Every structure is written in C-alpha cells, then in structure tokens.
Amino acid sequence: MQPVEIKKNIFWVGAVDWDIREFHGYSIPSGTTYNAFLIRDEKIALADTVKACYSQELLGRIKQLVDPEKIDYLIVNHVEMDHSGALPEIVDIVKPEKILCSANGKKAMIAHFHREDWPYEVVANGQEISLGEKTVRFIETKMLHWPDSMFSYIVEDKLLISQDAFGQHWATSERFDDQVDQSKLMYEAAKYYANILMLYSPLVRKLLENIKAMGLEVDMIAPDHGLIWRSNVGGIIEAWDRWSKGITTNKALVVYDTMWHSTEAMAHAVADGLSAEGVCVKVMSLQSSHRSDVVTELLDAKAMVLGSPTLNNGILPQMADLLCYVKGLRPTGKIGAAFGSYGWGGESIKLLTVALEEMKFQMADSGLRVNYVPTADDLAACTELGRKVAAAMNSASDQVNS
Ligand code: FEO
C-alpha cells in the first residue's frame, strides 16, 4: 500500500492490521489500523509510529517519501504500544534531533523502553513549534486515552492528529470517512467509544468544551486508528458530544446466560413486556454475544436487565465476565433489573441486583427468581417485570454528564 497524502505534504504512512481480532477484551472482527503521519517541511516530522511488528511497513512507506534518516522530529502523541512499539527501531534509524512529547509521555517512554538517553523535548499544552511552512500546536488530552496522551494540531492545515480519540477499529484499504459505508463507520466509532472511552466521558466533555473555547478550526481529524474524518468532522464531534453526555434512546437490553433454557425463556418474556410498552428491545445471550457488543448496545440504551441462573451459589461465568467489564467502563444514568432460574439457593438474582446497584443503576425491581422451570404464571411475571422496567424508563429523564 502506498503512502497517502492527506493534506499537502502530510502523508499517512501507517499500517493496516487485517488479522487482529482482540484488543484487551474488546472484540474487533474488522481488524484495525495503526495510523502514523509524515509531515514534510523544512523540518521533517513523524507523528506516531505503529505496533512493533509493522515497523518495516512503516519504514517502507516513509522511504517512498524521504530518507528516514532525514526525519528531524518524532512526535509521540501516545505511548501505548500499538503506537509506540516500533519506536526503538525508528529512533535507532532516524536518530531524531527531538522526540516531542508530553511530560507524562517522556515518563512513559522511559518506563517502556528504558532509554534515558533519547532526545526528549517535553512540550506544554498550547505550545507551538514551527516546521517551516507548517506549525504544530500541542494540546494536552490527559487520560484520553492514557496520562501521556496529547493531540497535534497542524495550524495552517486545520488538521487535528488526535491519536486514539475519534478512532475506530476497522481495517480498510480506504483512508477517508467518505470512502466507506457510513452506517458501518458510525457503528465502529460508537463501538470504539463504548469500549475504550465510556469511562472517560467527563474528560471528553471537558475536551470538547476546550476545543470550542479555543476556537480551534478543524476541517480534518486524523485519528491513530481507522478512517480519517474529512467529510463528516461535524458528525463525529456531534456523536462524541452525545455519547459523552450519556444521551440514551428508548432502548433496553435483556442480557442473559442460561443452563437449561429456563432463564432464556424468562429473558424472552421480559423482552415481551418491554416491547409491549413500545420499547426497542435487544435480547442478547452471552453464549452468542461478546461482552464488547453488549457494551456497544449499552452506550445509548436506557435500561439493561440481566438474567442468570444460580450456579454453585453464584452466577454463570460469562455473566461475571460481563459485569467485570461493564463495571470498569462506568456507564451512567441507566435503569436495571435482574432475574433468573434457580434450583435451591437462588443467590444469582441477589448478586446481579447488588452488582447493578453498585454500578449506580436505578433499579426498577428487587429481582425476580423462578424455581427450576418457569410456569405460565412465572412467565407472566417476567412480562410484568419488562413492563415495570419500561415504566421506569418512561419516568426517567436522560441523564446528562456534566
Ligand atoms: Fe491505540 Fe491507547 O492506544
């Protein structure tokens, strides 16, 4: 694949990872890209690198444009290994005059690569450097995604190189947002936000407000993953605004695991009750739905009802996995309820209820349990539970993160 000029004398030189399917717990069936950008000016700069195993691809693309030894500055917007893994090799070849990074970036690079001798130059929030015709302004974005994270804004081109922010995990031969299917693009952007950024929503709010307050004119956003936004910059910023505010739709999830189909039958009856009240319902069995797909649906859902039978005085392992994952992502403003089948102890319903309460879900019910196999009356009670959740959804107003 050739380098791609995204702005005059600014080139995508990254790598496409067609094969990766898992990203620390997040299922990425469409692969991903590691985007890096070469800026050719009086001073030549490389913004970000790639995962270590793609260093030769990166170098191959750079060599089509410049001799790598002629690169003056390396800009490290984010130290996570998917963007810095190739750095030691690149530093050895390029022998840069400066490695521009945040204060936390310098600390993180030393902790990763144990190289105190590299020519780090720490840049402050708002600081600018001139490359000749182009100016790079650095914008601190601590915790989006790591403490070291920053953006590089190319002033004359109105180009925001946004490292993880505004990304999507999607391997494509195309480089720009207008070259791909729009619904798939927005789905992947939402999945990325839900699985990586949801817990940082208060910081995203502040970042979007800061960008507005700075009067930053942006006509292209180049994230370090996925497609570059050139046609729908407003659309992705509006989506991040909506997601970070926790704005929900009239949607509920019924997520369950089952042993002998009893909890499954209960799940379908709960869904019937929700649906009868006009709620859009997604029923997700954890035997066929990955945790990261549940979280993607949860992003704009108003309610999540969980079902698990009792196993060994606890819940089924797939449900424990989901709870661990969701807890870390800290969804806000959701309504919850729990249900399940049991044989003798019946602890799972209480455990699910407590887990949802600890995540600050507003509980619509104290929990519904059914001994062994549900009767017609039991299923009617499940449908009624669905109706109760729908009523709680109707009376709850959207929570907006401040
Ligand atoms: Fe794509 Fe936080 O690394």
Boltz pocket constraint, residues with backbone or C-beta under 6 A from the ligand:
constraints:
  - pocket:
      binder: B
      contacts: [[A, 78], [A, 80], [A, 81], [A, 82], [A, 83], [A, 145], [A, 146], [A, 164], [A, 224], [A, 225]]
      max_distance: 6.0
